[in-house]
Amino acid sequence: MKRKNDSHPGRHDKEHLDFLDDRMQLLDTVRRMIDIELDRRGVNAEGMERTPPAPPPRRSFWQRIVSIFTGSL
C-alpha cells in the first residue's frame, strides 16, 4: 500500500484551506461590525462596561423663559 505524501496539499486540502480563509475573513468582518456598534453605543468591548453618555447642557432659567416666548413665533 502506498503512503500518501502530506507535504503537497491535494485539491481537497486546498478547498478546505480556502473555505477556512473565507470564514476567517467573515469573522473579522463581523468582529469589526460589532466593534463599530459597541463604539456607537458607548460600550467598552474588553470589560463590557458601559460608559454613560455626556448629559446634555442644561439651559439657564432665562434661556428657558426666552424659548417660551420665541417658540410661539
Residue frames relative to the residue before (quaternion, step in Angstrom):
aa qw qx qy qz dx dy dz
M 1.0000 0.0000 0.0000 0.0000 0.00 0.00 0.00
K 0.3597 -0.7505 0.5214 0.1886 3.54 -0.86 1.00
R 0.3605 -0.7331 0.5389 0.2055 3.56 -0.94 0.94
K 0.4435 -0.6969 0.5029 0.2543 3.56 -0.95 0.90
N 0.3853 -0.7150 0.5391 0.2230 3.57 -0.96 0.91
D 0.2610 -0.8074 0.5156 0.1189 3.59 -0.53 1.20
S 0.5367 0.6488 -0.4125 0.3477 3.62 1.17 -0.15
H 0.7313 0.3298 -0.2151 0.5570 3.62 1.18 -0.42
P 0.3350 -0.7596 0.5117 0.2211 3.58 -0.46 1.11
G 0.4002 -0.7145 0.5278 0.2254 3.52 -1.00 0.87
R 0.7410 -0.3948 0.2912 0.4584 3.52 -1.32 -0.05
H 0.6723 0.4958 -0.3009 0.4600 3.58 0.94 -0.87
D 0.6354 0.5263 -0.3346 0.4553 3.56 1.01 -0.77
K 0.6486 0.5070 -0.3198 0.4691 3.58 0.98 -0.80
E 0.6324 0.5218 -0.3303 0.4677 3.59 1.00 -0.77
H 0.6490 0.5103 -0.3170 0.4668 3.58 0.98 -0.82
L 0.6622 0.4977 -0.3094 0.4669 3.59 0.95 -0.84
D 0.6330 0.5176 -0.3284 0.4727 3.59 1.03 -0.76
F 0.6353 0.5245 -0.3207 0.4674 3.56 1.02 -0.81
L 0.6639 0.4979 -0.3024 0.4689 3.58 0.94 -0.88
D 0.6303 0.5258 -0.3335 0.4637 3.60 1.01 -0.75
D 0.6435 0.5144 -0.3181 0.4691 3.58 0.99 -0.83
R 0.6572 0.5090 -0.3076 0.4630 3.58 0.97 -0.83
M 0.6475 0.5130 -0.3216 0.4627 3.58 0.98 -0.81
Q 0.6360 0.5112 -0.3257 0.4777 3.59 1.02 -0.76
L 0.6420 0.5198 -0.3169 0.4661 3.57 1.00 -0.82
L 0.6613 0.4979 -0.3056 0.4706 3.59 0.93 -0.85
D 0.6336 0.5184 -0.3325 0.4683 3.61 1.01 -0.74
T 0.6396 0.5224 -0.3187 0.4653 3.57 1.02 -0.81
V 0.6587 0.4975 -0.3036 0.4758 3.58 0.93 -0.90
R 0.6412 0.5227 -0.3286 0.4557 3.60 0.96 -0.83
R 0.6481 0.5040 -0.3196 0.4730 3.61 0.99 -0.80
M 0.6409 0.5227 -0.3243 0.4591 3.59 1.00 -0.81
I 0.6522 0.5040 -0.3109 0.4732 3.58 0.99 -0.83
D 0.6445 0.5220 -0.3241 0.4550 3.60 0.95 -0.84
I 0.6429 0.5157 -0.3211 0.4666 3.58 0.99 -0.82
E 0.6724 0.4923 -0.2991 0.4649 3.59 0.93 -0.88
L 0.6480 0.5023 -0.3262 0.4704 3.60 0.98 -0.77
D 0.6287 0.5190 -0.3360 0.4716 3.60 1.01 -0.74
R 0.6482 0.5245 -0.3186 0.4509 3.56 0.97 -0.86
R 0.7252 0.4228 -0.2396 0.4879 3.59 1.03 -0.78
G 0.4716 -0.7000 0.4253 0.3267 3.58 1.26 -0.15
V 0.4680 0.6557 -0.4518 0.3832 3.57 1.09 0.72
N 0.3909 -0.7006 0.5495 0.2332 3.56 -0.97 0.93
A 0.3986 -0.7585 0.4647 0.2231 3.62 -0.58 1.13
E 0.6606 0.5234 -0.3336 0.4224 3.63 0.95 -0.76
G 0.8099 0.2470 -0.1192 0.5185 3.57 0.68 -1.06
M 0.3292 -0.7605 0.4792 0.2892 3.54 1.33 -0.19
E 0.3862 0.6911 -0.5073 0.3404 3.56 1.02 0.84
R 0.3420 -0.7431 0.5397 0.1987 3.52 -0.86 0.94
T 0.2335 -0.7407 0.6141 0.1400 3.53 -0.90 0.98
P 0.3958 -0.7435 0.4754 0.2542 3.59 -0.55 1.09
P 0.5038 -0.6404 0.4754 0.3317 3.57 -1.04 0.70
A 0.5881 -0.5741 0.4291 0.3747 3.54 -1.18 0.56
P 0.4760 -0.6698 0.4773 0.3115 3.60 -0.92 0.84
P 0.5446 -0.6115 0.4415 0.3668 3.59 -1.05 0.62
P 0.5719 -0.5923 0.4194 0.3825 3.59 -1.05 0.61
R 0.3859 -0.7380 0.5128 0.2088 3.52 -0.92 0.93
R 0.3774 -0.7286 0.5280 0.2187 3.56 -0.92 0.94
S 0.4889 -0.6501 0.4945 0.3061 3.51 -1.10 0.68
F 0.7017 -0.4587 0.3425 0.4242 3.53 -1.32 0.25
W 0.6818 0.4905 -0.2900 0.4587 3.58 0.91 -0.91
Q 0.6278 0.5216 -0.3453 0.4631 3.59 1.03 -0.65
R 0.6424 0.5107 -0.3241 0.4707 3.59 1.04 -0.70
I 0.6411 0.5112 -0.3255 0.4708 3.60 0.99 -0.79
V 0.6555 0.5016 -0.3152 0.4684 3.60 0.90 -0.88
S 0.6649 0.5032 -0.3191 0.4505 3.61 0.93 -0.80
I 0.5900 0.5520 -0.3750 0.4545 3.61 1.12 -0.53
F 0.7225 0.4441 -0.2516 0.4664 3.59 0.86 -0.94
T 0.7244 0.4202 -0.2512 0.4853 3.60 1.01 -0.73
G 0.5643 0.6189 -0.3806 0.3920 3.59 1.19 -0.36
S 0.6956 0.4729 -0.2794 0.4632 3.58 1.11 -0.55
L 0.5016 0.6622 -0.4295 0.3542 3.61 1.24 0.04
